[in-house]
């Protein structure tokens, strides 16, 4: 664990339990959001690759005109 994360957790531990739960929910939501973004980005790579191939092919055909 990094020192910064240790410091943040140490500060959160000083809060009342309800506020600790709020902070924990924020952290867990952020982690879940990052995971969703990574999955979405990974799925989009094939689509982006196909689009890039079309652009390259279009450019190649134009250069031969």
C-alpha positions as a Markdown table, in Angstrom:
| # | Residue | x | y | z |
|---|---|---|---|---|
| 1 | Unk | 0.0 | 0.0 | 0.0 |
| 2 | Unk | 1.3 | 3.4 | -0.8 |
| 3 | Unk | 2.1 | 6.0 | 1.8 |
| 4 | Unk | -0.6 | 8.3 | 0.4 |
| 5 | Unk | -3.3 | 5.6 | 0.6 |
| 6 | Unk | -2.1 | 4.7 | 4.2 |
| 7 | Unk | -2.5 | 8.4 | 5.1 |
| 8 | Unk | -5.9 | 8.6 | 3.6 |
| 9 | Unk | -7.1 | 5.5 | 5.4 |
| 10 | Unk | -5.6 | 6.8 | 8.6 |
| 11 | Unk | -7.6 | 10.0 | 8.3 |
| 12 | Unk | -10.8 | 8.1 | 7.3 |
| 13 | Unk | -10.4 | 5.9 | 10.5 |
| 14 | Unk | -10.7 | 9.1 | 12.6 |
| 15 | Unk | -14.2 | 9.8 | 11.2 |
| 16 | Unk | -17.5 | 8.5 | 12.6 |
| 17 | Unk | -18.6 | 5.2 | 11.2 |
| 18 | Unk | -21.3 | 6.6 | 9.0 |
| 19 | Unk | -18.8 | 9.0 | 7.4 |
| 20 | Unk | -16.3 | 6.1 | 7.0 |
| 21 | Unk | -19.0 | 4.2 | 5.1 |
| 22 | Unk | -19.6 | 7.2 | 2.9 |
| 23 | Unk | -15.8 | 7.4 | 2.1 |
| 24 | Unk | -15.6 | 3.6 | 1.5 |
| 25 | Unk | -18.6 | 3.8 | -0.9 |
| 26 | Unk | -16.9 | 6.7 | -2.8 |
| 27 | Unk | -13.7 | 4.7 | -3.1 |
| 28 | Unk | -15.5 | 1.5 | -4.2 |
| 29 | Unk | -17.7 | 3.4 | -6.7 |
| 30 | Unk | -14.5 | 4.9 | -8.2 |
| 31 | Unk | -12.9 | 1.5 | -8.5 |
| 32 | Unk | -16.0 | 0.1 | -10.2 |
| 33 | Unk | -16.1 | 3.0 | -12.5 |
| 34 | Unk | -12.5 | 2.5 | -13.5 |
| 35 | Unk | -13.2 | -1.2 | -14.2 |
| 36 | Unk | -16.2 | -0.3 | -16.4 |
| 37 | Unk | -14.1 | 2.2 | -18.3 |
| 38 | Unk | -11.3 | -0.3 | -18.8 |
| 39 | Unk | -13.8 | -2.9 | -20.1 |
| 40 | Unk | -15.5 | -0.4 | -22.4 |
| 41 | Unk | -12.1 | 0.7 | -23.8 |
| 42 | Unk | -11.0 | -2.9 | -24.3 |
| 43 | Unk | -14.2 | -3.7 | -26.2 |
| 44 | Unk | -13.8 | -0.6 | -28.4 |
| 45 | Unk | -10.4 | -1.5 | -29.6 |
| 46 | Unk | -11.7 | -3.9 | -32.4 |
| 47 | Unk | -14.1 | -1.2 | -33.6 |
| 48 | Unk | -11.4 | 1.5 | -33.6 |
| 49 | Unk | -9.1 | -0.9 | -35.5 |
| 50 | Unk | -11.7 | -1.5 | -38.1 |
| 51 | Unk | -12.4 | 2.2 | -38.5 |
| 52 | Unk | -8.6 | 2.9 | -38.9 |
| 53 | Unk | -8.4 | 0.2 | -41.5 |
| 54 | Unk | -11.2 | 1.8 | -43.5 |
| 55 | Unk | -9.6 | 5.2 | -43.3 |
| 56 | Unk | -6.2 | 3.8 | -44.5 |
| 57 | Unk | -7.9 | 1.9 | -47.3 |
| 58 | Unk | -9.8 | 5.1 | -48.3 |
| 59 | Unk | -6.6 | 7.1 | -48.3 |
| 60 | Unk | -4.8 | 4.4 | -50.3 |
| 61 | Unk | -7.5 | 4.4 | -53.0 |
| 62 | Unk | -7.5 | 8.2 | -53.2 |
| 63 | Unk | -3.7 | 8.3 | -53.6 |
| 64 | Unk | -4.1 | 6.1 | -56.7 |
| 65 | Unk | -6.6 | 8.4 | -58.4 |
